[in-house]
Amino acid sequence: MKRTPRRKFLSDSARTAATLSAVAGVASRTRAAAPSERVRVAVIGVNGMGGFHVKSLAERDTATVATICDVDAGVAASKAQVVNEITGKTPKQVSDFRKVLDDPGIDAVVVATPHHWHVPIAIRALQAGKDVYLEKPGTHVFSEGRLLIEAARKYKRVVQHGTQMRTSAVTQRAGEVLESGLLGEIKTSKAWNVQRLTMPQPKPDTPVPPGVDYDMWLGPAPKRPFNVNRFHRNWRWTRDYGNGDMGDDGAHDIDMARWGLGVTAHPIRITAHGSRIDLKGLREYPDNMMVAHQYEEGKVLLYEDRLWTPYGMHGFDSGNAFYGTEGYMIFSRRGYFQTYLGPKEEKGPGASGKSLAGTAQDHMGNFLECVRTRAETHAPPEVAHLSCSLIHLGEIASRLERVLHFDPKTEKFRGDDEANGLLTKEYRSPWSIPDLA
């Protein structure tokens, strides 16, 4: 890596840092578009981040929220009302995503369902000729990542993974610092997700609430009775539907850890520890996790979460540290980074900007622009797969409680049939992954 003299870099930093807010402003702008030029979008799953996207899209003059799809009719109606209040028009409302895919008037879909539905819907959408904005984590199990890549290539569609910090002025500036060589060679990166959570206490199964298509909500997951503790939001801590905290908030930070470390392959050795320390109630995942991914060139990516502490690390609940041979950087998706140089940890370049919410709008803007231009997005399927794989490999290592050795070329564990079995899952009929042939 070419090194930049420290004095010159600090001078450059002072000059370029002044333009950071301007860069962010440019990233968020969209050109005015005639109604016929607007991207017609359907949002599938609108009770969480999907609801944010509904409002964000409705406020744009380059997109039209044509359809809202959610298995809960009440939720769909409330988000349709949001669109009406902003635009004066009420979008179509459906509970079955297949109606969206059959609609030739829809150009693109936003998939913001529970994780277990992400790839089964996304691949069907690609086959139907729709471009796809896919919320994080793009995949529920490791094997889905390669299938998503192949489908996007085969059907020549645009895909954006919802790791929004890939479209951020703060990320761009931090990348310039890392590339400059000021910190030396980055050997280790760390991601963390540290916050105080509370878990719902056990509740009995109940009849399905009116207006909810529960069988469609279950989709490819095993059949089981309705329970409010596995529905709206709480599903993320049940393996059939979600990927725990590492695959939820942690997905953003893990993606940035891989970005900052500069690795473009899978790790070769994975170790993990997870346990239950504090959080009671409905939860199939540990409430603390520590994972180490070692790469072929020797670099190491670390992940840590603690879900029972009311404080963060380095002042942030979600963040990253990039450790180089000459200094290190603290980075957060809250819109901040700061470098520390040499043995005395003197402060070097730093910056602050938009938080994740503002950056999410820029990220969606990048997707819409790529839908129009057919350019590659900032977070295409290949990038999504490499980052999401760290979630899946770490979780497998935690469940099996042993060191795992992985072959990046074959995408299989070496000599470990049990671990390889956890790279995929069974899908309830008729919701298996469609044949790409």
C-alpha positions in Angstrom: 0.0 0.0 0.0 1.4 3.4 -1.0 2.0 5.6 2.1 1.1 9.3 2.2 3.4 11.5 4.4 1.5 12.3 7.6 1.9 16.1 7.4 0.6 16.2 3.9 -2.3 13.9 4.7 -3.3 15.9 7.7 -3.3 19.0 5.5 -5.4 17.3 2.9 -7.7 16.1 5.6 -8.5 19.6 6.8 -9.3 20.7 3.3 -11.4 17.7 2.3 -13.2 17.3 5.6 -14.8 20.7 4.9 -16.5 19.2 1.9 -18.0 16.3 3.7 -21.5 17.8 4.2 -21.5 18.9 0.6 -20.7 15.4 -0.6 -23.5 14.0 1.6 -25.9 16.5 0.1 -25.0 15.5 -3.5 -25.5 11.8 -2.6 -29.0 12.4 -1.4 -30.2 14.5 -4.3 -32.4 13.0 -7.0 -33.3 14.6 -10.3 -36.9 15.6 -10.9 -38.7 13.0 -13.1 -41.9 13.0 -15.1 -44.5 10.5 -13.9 -43.7 8.3 -16.8 -40.0 8.2 -15.8 -40.6 7.3 -12.2 -39.6 3.9 -10.9 -42.8 2.1 -9.9 -42.0 0.3 -6.7 -43.8 -2.3 -4.5 -42.7 -2.7 -0.9 -43.1 -6.2 0.4 -43.2 -6.3 4.3 -43.9 -2.9 5.8 -44.1 -3.3 9.5 -40.4 -2.4 10.3 -37.8 -1.1 8.0 -40.2 -1.5 5.2 -42.4 1.1 6.7 -39.4 3.5 6.7 -38.9 2.7 3.0 -42.6 3.4 2.2 -42.4 6.9 3.6 -38.9 7.6 2.0 -40.1 6.4 -1.4 -43.3 8.4 -1.2 -41.3 11.5 -0.6 -39.2 11.1 -3.7 -40.0 12.6 -7.1 -38.1 9.7 -8.9 -40.3 6.9 -7.5 -43.9 5.9 -7.1 -45.1 3.6 -4.4 -47.5 1.6 -6.5 -48.3 -1.3 -4.2 -47.9 -2.2 -0.5 -47.8 -5.9 0.3 -48.1 -7.2 3.8 -49.7 -10.3 5.4 -51.2 -8.1 8.0 -54.0 -6.1 6.4 -54.0 -3.5 9.2 -50.3 -2.8 8.8 -50.7 -2.5 5.1 -53.6 -0.1 5.4 -51.7 2.2 7.8 -48.7 2.4 5.5 -51.0 3.1 2.5 -52.5 6.0 4.5 -48.9 7.3 4.9 -48.5 7.3 1.2 -51.8 9.0 0.7 -51.0 11.8 3.1 -47.7 12.5 1.2 -48.8 12.1 -2.4 -52.6 12.3 -2.3 -52.8 8.9 -3.9 -53.4 5.5 -2.2 -51.3 2.5 -3.4 -52.8 -0.9 -4.1 -52.7 -3.2 -1.1 -52.2 -7.0 -1.3 -51.2 -9.8 1.1 -49.8 -12.2 -1.4 -46.4 -11.1 -2.9 -47.1 -13.2 -6.0 -49.7 -10.6 -7.1 -46.9 -8.0 -7.0 -44.7 -10.2 -9.2 -47.5 -10.8 -11.7 -48.0 -7.0 -12.1 -46.2 -5.8 -15.3 -46.5 -2.3 -14.0 -44.1 -2.8 -11.2 -40.4 -2.1 -12.0 -38.8 -2.9 -8.7 -39.6 -4.4 -5.3 -38.3 -3.7 -1.8 -38.2 -6.9 0.2 -38.3 -6.1 4.0 -39.9 -9.2 5.3 -38.6 -11.4 8.1 -35.2 -12.9 7.1 -36.6 -16.4 6.2 -38.5 -14.9 3.3 -35.8 -12.7 1.8 -34.2 -14.9 -0.8 -37.4 -17.0 -1.7 -39.1 -13.7 -2.6 -36.1 -12.0 -4.1 -35.3 -14.8 -6.6 -38.9 -15.1 -7.6 -38.9 -11.3 -8.2 -35.7 -11.5 -10.3 -37.3 -14.2 -12.4 -40.3 -12.0 -12.9 -38.1 -9.3 -14.3 -38.1 -7.0 -11.2 -35.1 -5.2 -9.8 -34.7 -5.8 -6.0 -33.8 -3.8 -3.0 -33.2 -6.6 -0.4 -33.0 -5.7 3.3 -30.2 -7.0 5.4 -29.2 -9.7 6.0 -29.9 -10.7 2.4 -29.8 -14.4 3.3 -31.2 -16.5 6.1 -28.7 -19.3 5.5 -25.3 -19.4 3.8 -26.3 -21.3 0.7 -28.8 -18.7 -0.4 -26.0 -16.2 -1.1 -24.6 -18.0 -4.0 -28.1 -18.6 -5.4 -28.9 -14.9 -5.2 -25.7 -14.1 -7.1 -26.5 -16.6 -9.8 -30.1 -15.4 -10.2 -29.1 -11.7 -10.5 -26.6 -12.6 -13.2 -28.9 -15.0 -15.1 -31.9 -12.6 -15.2 -29.7 -9.5 -15.6 -31.5 -7.6 -12.8 -30.3 -4.9 -10.4 -29.9 -5.9 -6.7 -29.1 -3.6 -3.8 -28.4 -5.1 -0.3 -29.7 -2.9 2.5 -26.3 -2.3 4.2 -26.7 1.5 3.9 -23.2 2.5 5.0 -22.0 1.4 1.6 -23.6 4.7 0.5 -22.3 7.3 2.9 -20.1 10.3 2.8 -18.6 9.3 6.1 -17.7 5.9 4.8 -16.2 7.4 1.7 -14.0 9.7 3.8 -13.0 6.9 6.1 -12.1 4.9 3.1 -9.8 7.6 1.8 -8.0 7.6 5.2 -7.6 3.8 5.2 -6.3 3.8 1.6 -3.8 6.6 2.3 -1.7 4.3 4.4 -1.7 6.7 7.4 -2.7 3.9 9.7 -0.3 1.5 8.0 -1.6 -1.9 6.9 -4.9 -2.8 8.5 -4.4 -6.3 10.0 -7.5 -6.6 12.3 -10.9 -5.2 12.3 -13.6 -5.5 14.9 -17.4 -5.0 14.8 -19.6 -4.6 17.8 -23.3 -4.4 18.7 -23.7 -3.5 22.3 -27.1 -2.5 23.8 -29.7 -3.2 26.4 -32.5 -5.5 25.2 -35.5 -6.9 27.0 -37.1 -10.1 25.9 -40.9 -10.9 25.8 -41.9 -13.4 28.5 -43.6 -16.7 27.4 -47.2 -16.5 26.3 -49.6 -19.2 25.2 -50.5 -19.8 21.5 -53.6 -18.1 20.3 -55.9 -18.0 17.3 -54.5 -16.0 14.3 -55.5 -12.3 14.6 -58.2 -11.1 12.1 -56.7 -9.8 8.9 -53.5 -11.7 9.1 -52.5 -14.3 6.5 -50.4 -16.4 8.9 -49.7 -19.3 6.6 -48.2 -16.8 4.1 -46.2 -15.3 6.9 -44.8 -18.7 7.8 -44.0 -19.4 4.2 -40.9 -21.6 3.9 -40.7 -22.0 7.7 -42.1 -25.1 9.5 -45.8 -25.1 10.3 -46.5 -24.1 13.9 -49.3 -22.4 15.9 -49.6 -18.7 16.0 -47.8 -17.0 19.0 -47.5 -13.2 19.4 -44.0 -13.8 20.7 -42.9 -15.1 17.3 -44.8 -12.4 15.3 -44.1 -8.7 14.6 -40.5 -7.8 15.5 -40.0 -10.7 18.0 -39.5 -13.2 15.2 -35.8 -12.1 14.9 -34.8 -14.2 17.9 -36.3 -17.4 16.5 -34.1 -19.4 14.1 -36.9 -20.4 11.8 -37.4 -16.7 10.9 -34.4 -14.6 11.9 -30.7 -14.5 12.5 -30.5 -13.1 16.0 -28.7 -10.0 16.9 -25.6 -10.8 14.8 -27.8 -10.9 11.7 -29.9 -8.0 12.7 -28.2 -4.8 13.8 -24.8 -6.6 13.7 -25.2 -7.1 9.9 -24.3 -3.4 9.3 -21.3 -3.5 11.5 -20.0 -6.8 10.2 -20.3 -5.5 6.6 -18.2 -2.4 7.6 -15.6 -4.6 9.4 -15.1 -6.6 6.2 -15.0 -3.4 4.1 -12.4 -1.8 6.4 -10.3 -4.9 6.5 -10.2 -5.0 2.8 -10.9 -8.7 2.4 -12.7 -10.1 -0.7 -12.9 -13.8 0.1 -14.4 -16.0 2.7 -12.4 -16.8 5.9 -10.6 -20.1 6.3 -10.9 -20.5 10.1 -13.8 -19.6 12.4 -14.1 -19.7 16.2 -17.0 -18.5 18.2 -18.5 -18.4 21.7 -22.0 -17.5 22.7 -24.0 -18.0 25.9 -27.0 -16.8 27.9 -25.9 -14.5 30.7 -28.8 -12.2 31.4 -31.7 -12.0 29.0 -34.7 -14.2 30.0 -37.7 -15.0 27.9 -38.3 -16.1 24.3 -34.8 -16.3 22.7 -33.1 -19.0 20.7 -29.9 -17.1 20.3 -27.2 -16.2 22.8 -27.4 -12.8 24.5 -23.6 -12.4 24.0 -21.4 -13.5 21.2 -17.7 -13.4 20.3 -16.6 -14.6 16.8 -13.2 -14.6 15.1 -12.8 -15.0 11.4 -9.3 -15.7 10.1 -8.4 -15.1 6.5 -5.9 -16.9 4.3 -3.5 -13.9 4.3 -3.6 -13.8 8.1 -5.9 -10.9 8.7 -8.6 -11.3 11.4 -12.1 -10.0 11.6 -13.7 -10.0 15.1 -17.3 -9.6 16.1 -18.8 -9.0 19.6 -22.2 -8.4 20.9 -23.6 -7.9 24.4 -27.3 -7.4 24.6 -27.6 -6.7 28.4 -25.5 -3.6 28.9 -26.8 0.0 28.9 -23.5 1.3 27.5 -21.7 0.9 24.3 -18.0 0.7 23.3 -16.0 3.8 22.5 -19.2 5.8 22.9 -21.3 3.8 20.4 -23.8 1.0 20.6 -22.8 -0.1 17.1 -19.3 0.4 15.7 -16.0 -0.7 14.3 -12.4 -0.5 15.0 -9.8 -0.9 12.2 -6.3 -1.7 13.7 -3.3 -0.9 11.5 0.4 -1.1 12.0 0.7 2.7 12.5 -2.6 3.6 14.1 -6.3 2.7 14.4 -9.7 4.1 13.5 -12.9 4.1 15.5 -15.9 4.1 13.1 -19.6 4.0 13.6 -22.6 3.8 11.4 -24.0 6.5 13.6 -22.1 8.8 11.2 -18.6 9.2 12.8 -15.0 8.2 12.6 -11.8 9.2 14.4 -8.2 8.0 14.0 -5.5 7.6 16.6 -1.8 7.6 15.5 1.4 6.1 16.9 2.4 4.9 20.4 0.8 7.9 22.1 -2.5 7.5 20.2 -2.5 11.1 19.0 -5.7 12.2 17.3 -5.5 12.2 13.5 -8.2 12.8 10.9 -11.9 12.3 11.8 -15.3 13.3 10.5 -19.0 13.1 11.3 -22.0 13.2 9.1 -25.4 11.5 8.5 -26.6 8.7 10.8 -27.9 5.5 9.3 -31.4 6.8 8.8 -30.2 9.6 6.5 -27.8 7.3 4.8 -30.6 4.8 4.1 -32.3 7.4 1.9 -29.0 7.9 0.0 -28.7 4.1 -0.4 -32.2 3.8 -1.8 -31.4 6.7 -4.1 -28.4 4.8 -5.4 -30.7 1.8 -6.1 -33.2 3.8 -8.0 -30.6 5.5 -10.1 -29.1 2.0 -10.9 -32.6 0.8 -11.9 -32.7 3.6 -14.4 -29.1 3.4 -15.7 -28.5 -0.4 -15.2 -25.2 0.3 -13.4 -24.0 -1.8 -10.5 -25.3 -0.8 -7.1 -23.1 0.0 -4.1 -24.0 -3.3 -2.4 -24.5 -5.9 -5.1 -25.2 -9.6 -4.4 -21.4 -10.5 -4.4 -20.7 -8.0 -1.7 -23.8 -9.1 0.3 -22.8 -12.8 0.2 -19.3 -12.2 1.5 -20.6 -10.1 4.4 -23.7 -12.2 5.2 -21.5 -15.4 5.2 -19.7 -14.1 8.3 -23.0 -14.1 10.1 -23.8 -17.6 9.1 -20.4 -19.1 9.6 -20.0 -17.5 13.0 -23.4 -18.7 14.1 -22.6 -22.3 13.0 -19.3 -22.2 14.9 -21.2 -21.0 18.0 -23.8 -23.8 17.7 -21.3 -26.5 17.2 -18.8 -25.2 19.8 -15.7 -26.0 17.9 -13.1 -24.6 15.6 -14.3 -24.7 11.9 -12.1 -24.8 8.8 -13.6 -23.4 5.7 -12.7 -23.7 2.0 -13.5 -20.4 0.3 -13.4 -21.9 -3.2 -15.8 -24.8 -2.6 -17.8 -22.9 0.0 -17.8 -25.9 2.2 -16.3 -26.8 5.6 -13.3 -29.1 5.4 -14.2 -32.7 6.5 -17.2 -31.6 8.6 -20.5 -33.0 7.4 -22.4 -31.7 10.4 -21.3 -28.2 9.8 -21.9 -28.4 6.1 -25.5 -29.5 6.8 -26.1 -26.2 8.6 -25.1 -24.2 5.5 -28.6 -24.7 4.1 -32.0 -25.6 5.4 -35.3 -27.3 4.4 -38.0 -25.2 2.9 -41.7 -25.9 3.5 -43.6 -26.7 0.3 -44.3 -24.9 -2.0 -41.7 -22.3 -1.0 -38.4 -23.8 -1.8 -35.9 -21.8 -3.9 -37.0 -21.8 -7.5 -35.0 -23.7 -10.1 -32.7 -21.3 -11.9 -32.3 -23.5 -15.0 
